[in-house]
Structure formats: structure tokens, C-alpha cells
Amino acid sequence: MRRLRLCVLALMALLSLSFVAPPVEAQSEMTWQIKSRYPYKVQIAFYSQDRQGHVWPGSGRAYNLDDSQVHQIKISCLGGERICYGGWVTGNSKEYWGVGNNNAHRCSNCCYTCNGAMTPVINLNN
């Protein structure tokens, strides 16, 4: 009987190890610095590459860049999360930067890791 009890306890301990919850990623933030050098109004959004469908400022929305100043846009994100910017000409998403509108394209240098830091100034040129 004692041996059976020890086996049951060992089995319970083993099962409890297999149900360990995954670690929670810490909430962080990052500041994007964007400057439009395009002669017309531009819109921009930020797309998580790790959380499907997660976009800043929100689904179907975008930040407006109406001048050639450096805009600082702070977002809350998960530490270590990979985020890409997508910019496009207002009213014409065929002209785009980064991943474009709705994360529709691929890019080689438009993604950054959420780590509490600030990006370098990203210039959206003609």
C-alpha cells in the first residue's frame, strides 16, 4: 500500500511539471520616430509580426503625417515583440513604405524589436 501511495505521488508530481504555464512576456513600449519627406499626406501603422492581427493604432486605423516634421509615436507592446511599420500615401495605398497598408508587403529593414527604446528617425522619401 505504501509503495502504491509513493507511485501515485510521483505520478502527480510528474504531471504537475507537464502543465507549467508558459512565461508571460513583460509589457514594454517603444517610440517610433517617423518623418515624411513625401509632398502629400501620408498614413502609417505598425504591425506585430508575432501576434496575428495586432496593429497600432488599431484595426482599420492609421496615424496621419500631415507635415515634414519628425513625429514621435509611442506604442505599448510586448518585450521582444517584432513590429514593422507600414506607410502609404493617403488615398493611394499602391505607393507605400515598409510593409504598406494592412501589412500587405515584405520589407528588409522596416522592423524593430519592442525593447523600451526609440527607433532612429525613419524617413519616408519620394
C-alpha positions as CSV (number, residue, x, y, z in Angstrom):
1,M,0.0,0.0,0.0
2,R,2.8,2.4,0.9
3,R,4.5,1.6,-2.4
4,L,1.3,2.4,-4.3
5,R,1.0,5.7,-2.5
6,L,4.6,6.7,-3.4
7,C,3.9,5.8,-7.1
8,V,0.8,7.9,-7.1
9,L,2.6,10.9,-5.5
10,A,5.4,10.5,-8.0
11,L,3.0,10.4,-10.9
12,M,1.2,13.5,-9.6
13,A,4.5,15.4,-9.3
14,L,5.4,14.4,-12.9
15,L,2.0,15.5,-14.2
16,S,2.2,18.9,-12.5
17,L,5.5,19.6,-14.2
18,S,4.0,19.0,-17.7
19,F,1.3,21.6,-17.0
20,V,3.6,24.5,-16.2
21,A,2.2,27.7,-17.8
22,P,4.3,29.5,-20.4
23,P,6.1,32.6,-19.1
24,V,4.2,35.8,-19.5
25,E,6.1,38.4,-21.7
26,A,6.6,41.7,-19.9
27,Q,4.7,44.7,-21.1
28,S,7.0,47.2,-22.7
29,E,6.8,50.2,-25.0
30,M,8.8,51.7,-27.9
31,T,8.8,55.1,-29.6
32,W,8.8,55.3,-33.3
33,Q,10.3,58.4,-35.0
34,I,8.9,59.0,-38.4
35,K,9.5,61.8,-40.9
36,S,7.6,62.1,-44.2
37,R,9.5,63.8,-47.0
38,Y,6.7,62.9,-49.4
39,P,4.9,66.0,-50.9
40,Y,1.4,64.7,-50.0
41,K,-0.2,63.5,-46.8
42,V,0.9,60.0,-45.6
43,Q,-0.6,57.5,-43.2
44,I,1.3,55.0,-41.1
45,A,0.5,52.0,-38.9
46,F,2.6,49.4,-37.0
47,Y,2.1,45.7,-37.4
48,S,3.1,43.0,-34.9
49,Q,4.8,40.1,-36.6
50,D,4.4,37.9,-33.5
51,R,0.7,38.5,-32.7
52,Q,-1.5,37.9,-35.6
53,G,-3.8,40.8,-36.4
54,H,-2.3,43.2,-33.8
55,V,-1.9,46.7,-35.2
56,W,-1.3,50.1,-33.8
57,P,-3.3,52.4,-33.6
58,G,-6.0,49.8,-34.2
59,S,-7.5,47.7,-37.0
60,G,-8.6,49.9,-39.9
61,R,-7.0,53.0,-38.4
62,A,-3.7,54.8,-39.1
63,Y,-1.7,57.7,-37.8
64,N,-1.7,60.8,-40.1
65,L,1.5,62.5,-41.1
66,D,0.4,65.9,-42.5
67,D,3.8,67.7,-42.5
68,S,7.5,67.1,-42.8
69,Q,8.3,67.2,-39.0
70,V,9.6,64.2,-37.1
71,H,6.6,62.5,-35.4
72,Q,7.2,60.5,-32.3
73,I,4.7,57.8,-31.8
74,K,4.8,55.7,-28.6
75,I,3.2,52.3,-28.5
76,S,2.7,49.7,-25.8
77,C,3.9,46.3,-26.9
78,L,5.3,43.0,-25.5
79,G,9.0,42.9,-24.7
80,G,10.9,41.1,-27.6
81,E,7.9,41.5,-30.0
82,R,8.9,42.2,-33.6
83,I,7.0,45.1,-35.1
84,C,7.1,46.5,-38.7
85,Y,5.9,49.9,-39.9
86,G,3.7,50.3,-42.9
87,G,3.2,53.7,-44.5
88,W,1.3,54.7,-47.6
89,V,0.1,57.8,-49.4
90,T,-3.3,58.9,-48.1
91,G,-5.9,57.6,-50.5
92,N,-3.4,55.6,-52.5
93,S,-2.0,52.5,-50.8
94,K,-0.2,51.5,-54.1
95,E,2.5,53.9,-53.1
96,Y,3.9,52.6,-49.8
97,W,6.9,52.2,-47.5
98,G,7.8,49.3,-45.3
99,V,5.0,46.6,-45.2
100,G,2.5,49.1,-46.6
101,N,-1.2,49.2,-45.7
102,N,-2.6,46.1,-43.9
103,N,0.9,44.5,-43.6
104,A,0.5,43.5,-47.3
105,H,4.2,43.6,-48.3
106,R,7.5,42.3,-47.1
107,C,10.5,44.5,-46.3
108,S,14.2,44.1,-45.5
109,N,14.7,46.9,-42.9
110,C,11.4,48.1,-41.6
111,C,11.0,46.0,-38.5
112,Y,12.2,46.7,-34.9
113,T,12.1,44.8,-31.6
114,C,10.0,46.2,-28.8
115,N,12.5,46.8,-26.0
116,G,11.7,50.1,-24.4
117,A,13.9,52.1,-26.8
118,M,13.4,54.7,-29.5
119,T,13.9,53.9,-33.2
120,P,16.2,56.1,-35.3
121,V,14.4,58.6,-37.5
122,I,12.7,56.8,-40.3
123,N,12.4,58.9,-43.5
124,L,9.6,58.2,-45.9
125,N,11.1,59.6,-49.1
126,N,9.7,60.1,-52.6
